[in-house]
């Protein structure tokens, strides 16, 4: 299985090389030459553990890894770092099925992939005789940063630098990052939004002069963002696992279509569901849920992607994104795997802030349904699930739940659905508690942690207990144009 760039079909690499590079030479993303079919019958998958399911899925994409290498990476990733043996349990509430993806070390779905990425990366470096130290360079809208820091902290042969919007994440998300220990970790707040952080990171990746300076100093960049296929492939696993467990529990019959609802920012999580469907998993509609930064809803509604709009800060900050990087992989596919056409569209996005797809391309988006939830609708969903089912969901999952209700009302589709529950409510205590009862309005996040425990019956996660009284280690803040200088300073490059 080789991977090619969405902007240059001549650039082909192995899976391990794609993981190491993160981004293709000209800013394109790596995609598999073909999406492989699932090889194991559903009856067998239904009896498998999460770890075994991961191997059966990932071996089809990461074909230059030996069985021993891949099983080793999986074993080290999905261990006691997760607070539940199932790794990704399914919780039924009010007729919906919530796939809880937040039981890892940083209580967000990013742990599902970022627990394994460091191991895949180190294995890839050995396989390709890489002698440089690998510098993970990442922008975060809130959750990727901490999950990547936790994954790479103390990993020999790596350094990790995370940029985040200083005023664009929740207080708990920020505290999780700035208290991160490890000599190889560096966290920087920027005076700007996530899109500016992400653009700055992408520019550093494509700066050949900087790459030469880095190499001379014994470094090379790689990415922990969802643009790295080492992030995307592990995300496919939990959709396969969820479907198999729904079959195992008798909730659906093997072969029955299952809808999937995903709160969506950078488009990687729902793209993984699309890949799973194309592997032969019987998924129905892929329901793309946006918050008030509804650039994806507008795209699915009109066929025009337009980031020229006000950037809104919402209570679901991990979705406060106007440039959904992983959408490029879908655009490339619906353009008939035409790298030239895709490059033209991405250049238009960079130049004018928008692009439009053809009617033929739009016709290939029938797997998807897009909608969005306002702040009020998301808060109402939190309150409703608590009052009617005693189940507390976070702000991002609430966006998905609200959009799912709109989808059902609009279409009458009665198929069962799995909602990707992407973060623990403990990450957003202030917003969650205020949604449940106005009396909590305005109180600090950490003050509400114990109240949430009493209200939900769910124990305060270890990830929250660890940071309650922890001191900030990282205090660097910079302007967007200074991002490269900050990186060079940390690496000691003059």
N, C-alpha and C positions, 0 to 999 in steps of 0.2 A: 504494500500500500504506500503510494507516494502522495505527497501533498504539493499543490501548486498555488501560486499567488493569484488572487482575484484580479490583479491588475497586470499580470504578465505570465501567460501560460507556459512560457519557456523556462521560468524559474521553478524547478522541481526539487524537492528535498524529501528525505525520509522523515518518519514521525519524530525521531529523536532530534534531528536537525531543526525541525519546525518548532519543537518545544524549546530548544536552546535559543533560537533566533527570536521567537515571539512574534515579530512583525517581519513581513517580507521586505525586500530591498527598497522597493519604490512606494512603501506605505500600504501595500496590499495586505490582505489577510490570507493565511494558509487554509486551504480547504482540501478534503480528501478527493482524490481523482474520481472515486465513486463511493457511494454510501453502501456499506456491506449489509447483507441480510442476516438477521438473527439465525443462528444455527441450531439452537437448543429448543425442543418443543416446549410449549407453555406449561405442560404438565410437570416437566422437570424443573423449569424455572420457578414454578409455584412452591416447590419444596426447598429451594435454595436460600442460604443466608445472604445477607447483603454483600459480604466479601466474595462469595462464590459467584453471585450475579455480576459483580464488578469485573471479575476476571473474564467471564463469558462475553461481556460486552466489549471491554477494553482491548482484549486480545485481537479483535477484528480490526481495530483502528491502529493499534500500536504494534505493527507486525515486525518491527526490527528489535523488539524486546524479547528476550528469552522468557520461557514460562517461569523460570526461577526468579528472574529480575522483576517481572510484573507481579507475580504473587507476593514477592518480598515487599514491593512498594505498597501493595494493597494491605498487607498484614500490618505494616508499620503505620499506615494512615488511619485505618478504621479499627481502632483499639479502645483502650479505656479512656481516651480523650473524650469519647462520646458518653453521655450519661444514661444511655439506654442501649440495651443489647441489640435491638432491631436497627440501630443507626438512624433509620428514617421511618418512625412509626406513623400509622394512619389513624386519625381520630375522627369519629363520626359525630357531627353536631348539626341539629336542625336540618337533617336530610342531605347535608353536604359532607364530603370526605376531605379532611384536611391532612395533607402530606406534610408532617412536621419535619422541616429540614434544618432545625435550629438546635440540635442536641449536641453540637460540637463545642470546641474549646472557647469560641467567641460568640456563641448563641445566635448565629445567623447562617443562612444557607451557603454563604461563601466557604464555610468550613468543609462542605461536602467535597469541593474540588481542591481547596487550598491546603487540606491536610495531606493530600497525595502529591501535589505539584512539586514540592521540594525534593521528594524522593525520585520522582520521574526526571527532574532536572539534573540531579547529581548522577543518576544512572546514565542519562544522555551525555553528560560531560565526559564520563569515563569512556563510554562507547565511541565517542568522537575525538578522543585524545586531546581534550581541551585542557590547556595548562593555565590559561588566564583565570583570574578570580572573576566569578560571575556577579554582576551588579544588577539586582532586581530593581527596576525602576517602575513605579506604579502611581497612578492617580486614583483616588477613591472618592466616592460620593457618600462614604460612611462605613460600609461593612468590609469591602475588599481589603482596605488598609490594615485593620486589626487582624483579620484572618491570615493575611500574607505575613504580617510581622510575627504572629504566633507560629506560623509554619516554618519561617526561615531563621528565627532567632537562634543563634548559636550553631547554625549549620555551617560546618567547615567549608571553606572555598567559596562562600557567598557573602555579599553585603546586600542590604535592602534599604531603599530610599522611598518613602511614601509621601506624596503631596496630597493635601486635602483642603477644601475651602474652609477658611477659618471660621466663618459665621454660617456655614451651610450644613452642619451635621448636628446631631443631638448632643447634649452635654455628656451623656453616657458614652456615646460613640467616640467623642473627642477624648474623654478621660481614658478609655480603653487604649487609645493609640499613644497618647503622650506619656503614659506611665509604663510603656513597654520597655523591658530591660533587654540587655544584649549589646555587646560592643559593636556588633555588625549591623545594628539597626539605627535608622535616622528618620525622624518624622518632621515634616515641614508644613506649616499652615500657609496658605497663600491668601492675599487680599484679592479675591476673585471667586468665581463659581467653579463647579466641577468641570464644565465643558472647557474652560480656560486651562484648568490643570491638566486635563486629558490632552488638549491640543499641544500644550507645552511639552508634555512627555513624548508625544508622537514626533514632534519636531526634533527632539534630542535623538530619538531612534533613527531618524532619517538624515542626521547631520554627519556626513562622511568625515569632515574635518575633526569633529569631536570623537568619532570612532577611532581615528588614527591616534589621537592624543591618548585615548583610553588604552588602546593596545600597547602603545609605547610604555605606559605605566603599569601594564600587566592586568588590564581589566577588559571586560566586554559586557555589554548590556543584555539583559533578557527581561521579559515582562511577566508579571503575575496577574495582569488584567485579563478579563474574559476574552480578549483578542487572542490569547495564547491557546492553541489547541489542547495543550496540557490542562487547561481549565475546562474547555468545552466538552471533551470526551468523557471525563468523570461525571459531568452533569447528565449525560444521556442515561447513565446507570440508574438513577433514582426513578426515572419514569418507567423503565422496564421493571424495576423492583416493585413499584407501586401497583402496576397493572397485575403482576404475578401474585402479589399479596391479596389484591381484591378478588382474584380468581380463587386463591387458596382459602379465603374466608367465606366463599360462597356468595359474595356481594354481587359479582358478575359471573357470567359463563365465559369460558375460553372462547375467544373470537368475537365477543360482544364489544361494540364500540364504546369507548369511554372518553368523555370530554375532559379537557385539561384547562384550568384557569391559572394564569400566571401574572402576578404583578410585575410590570416590565419597565426597566429603565434602559440599560445598555443592550438589551435584546438577546443576550447570551442564554439566559435561562429558558426562554420560550423557543429559541432556536434549537436547543438541545432536545426539546419535545418534538420539534419538526423533524430532526434527524432520527429520533426514535421511531416516529411514524413511518419514515421512509425506509427504516430497517425492517418494517413489516409488523410493528407493534400496532394492534387494532385501536388506535386513538381516533376519536371523532373530531370535533371542532377544537381548534387551538384558540383559546379566548385570551386576547391580549388586553390586559387591564392597565390603564394609565391613570396618573393623578392629574392635577390641573395643568401640568406641563404636558399637554396632550398632543405632542407632535406625532406620535405613532397612530393615535386615533384618527387624526386628520389625514395621515398618509393612507391608512386603510380605507378611509371614507372617500378620498378624492384622487388618489394616485399621485399626489404631489407631496414631496417631503420638503418642509419649509421651516428652518430653524430661526427665521427672522421674526422674533416675537419676544415679549417680555419673559425673562427667566424668573419663575416664581419659587419662593422658598415655602415648602409645605411641611406638614407633620409626617410625611413619608419621604425623608430626604434622600434615601438611596435611589429614588426614582426621579429626583430633580435633575433631569438630563434633557438636553435638546439635541445632542448629537449621539444617536444610538449606534455605536460603532459596529456591533455585530450584525446589524441590518444589512451591511454590505455583503455578507455571505449569502443572504437570501436574495438580494438584488442580483448578484452574480449568477445565481442558479436560475432565477426566472428570466434572466437575459439570455438563457440558453448556454450558460457557461462561457459567455463571450467576454473575454478580459478587456477588449477594446471598448465595448459599450459600457461596461461597468466603470472603467477608468474615466470615461467621459462624464458619467453621472457624478462620480466622486469629485472630479475636478470642478464641476459646476457647483457642487455643494461647498467646496472650499472657496471658490471665486465669488459666487452669488448668494450662498447660504441656502440654496434650494435646488431641487431637480424634479422632473416629472417623468413617470414611466409610461410606456406605451399601453394601449388597450390590450394587446396580446400578453404583455407582462402582468397586467392587472388580473387578467383571467386566470392566471396561475396562483392567485392568492386565495383561492376558495377554501383552503384549509383553515384560514384565519378569520376571526371576528374581532374587531377592535371597538372598545368603548372606554369611557373614563368616569371617574367618580370625583365629585367635588369634596372639599374638606368636610362639609356638613354631611354628605352622604357616607363618607368613610367613618366619621364619628358615630353616625346613626347605626352603622353595621356593627361596630364594636359594642355599642349599648344593647342592640337587639340580640346578638349572640350570647352576651352575658346574661341578660334578663330571661331569655327563653330557653337557653341550653346550659347556662352556668359555665360557659366556655369563653375564656378571654383570649382575644387575638390582638396582634400588633397592628400598627397603622397601615403597613404595606399589605398585609394579608386582608385587612379590612377593605382596601381599595379593590382587591380581587373579589372579595365576597359581594361587595356592592355592584360591581360590574356583572358578576354572574347572575345576580337577581335581575338586572336589566336585560341580560341576554335571554333568560328564561321567559320573562314577560314579553319581550319583543318577538321571540321565535316559537315559543311553545314547545321547544325541544325538551323532552322528558328523559333523555339519556342521563345516566349517572355521571357525576363529574368529580374529579379530584382537583382540589385547590392547593396550589403550592403555597405553603405557609412558610414565609421566608425569614422570619425573625421572631425571637422571643418577645413577648410584650414587655419584659423587663428592660429591654433596650430603649423603650420609649414610654417610661412610666408616666410622665407628666401628661402627654397627649392621651394615652390610654385611659388613665384614671379620670381625667377631665371629661372624656367622652362618656364614661360610665355614670358619672355624677358631677354636676357643676360645682359642688362644694370643694372639689379638689383643685379647681382652677387656680393656676398661678403658683402653686407650691413647687419647690425644687424637686428635681428627679429623684435624688437619693433619699430625700425625706419620705417619698411615697413608696419606696421599695417594700418596706414591711407591711404597709397597708395593702399593697397588691398581693402579697403572700397570703394575708388573712382572707382577702376577698376571693382569690382564685383557688386557694387550696394547693397551689403549686409552689414547692420550695424555692427559695431564692437561689438562682444558679451560682455555681462556684465562680463563674466569670465576673459576676457582680460583686460578690463578697470580696474577691481579691482586690478590686480597685476602689472600694469605698473610701479607704483612708490612705491609699497609695499616693506618693508624691509624684508630681510631674517631672519626668526626666528630659523630655524634649520640649524646648521652648522657642525654637527658631520659627520666625514668620518672615515672609518675603513678598515682594511685588512679583507679578507674573513674569516680566522681562528678566528678572534676576534668578529664575529657576536654575538655569544652566550654571551660573556662577556658584550657587549654593551646592550643587552636585559636585562640581570640581573642587570646591573647598573641602567637602567631607572626604573626598577621595585623595586629597593632597596633591591634586594636579594644578600646577601653576597656570 
